[in-house]
């Protein structure tokens, strides 16, 4: 089997991180995210784009949103350097989608479909250790002692962006921006919709089978 090129779509809390890790292990491919790609290419020369700054890092240091043309360049480099990949967190809008379609051949586009209320439950249940950063979930992965980190004994807290109000806003923004992306690949006939409300192992079975059939 050749190394597959996979695009993984899904709202915050849909389980993309878990499934991406399994895909990289199963198929020996790279996990490409825009955040990691940006951090790894902060000094990349983008002067030919004739924008405000000449490197991505200057946007990041200034706390400014990195423009689409810069993100596009970085994603292109990351994909070109990879022998097979699972792309997660990009594209986020229709213009990025069209750009992605022009620079690479996707074997399959997977969409983890999870209802909003389930997503909110997953996001608001997350707890993080204030000392070592370990992550738990009150329902799916609780610590042995409530509120206490298993690894270091530190106190667990709920991040501000994991409150219900913030979680619903994140989901709404995602759906508003990304629905055209889902529709684009559905119309192309390469979208595979996965029931993301199954157990992680059941989701993985569907994800693995979808990729194996198309790679």
Secondary structure, 3 states (H helix, E strand, C coil): CCCCEEEEECCCCCCHHHHHHHHHHHHCCEEEEHHHHHHHCCCCCCHHHCCCCCCHHHHHHCCCCCCHHHHHHHHHHHHHHCCCEEEECCCCCHHHHHHHHHHCCCCEEEEEECCHHHHHHHHHCEEEECCCCCEEECCCECCCECCECCCCCCEEECCHHHCHHHHHHHHHHHHHHHHHHHHHHHHHCCEEEEECCCCHHHHHHHHHHHHHHHC
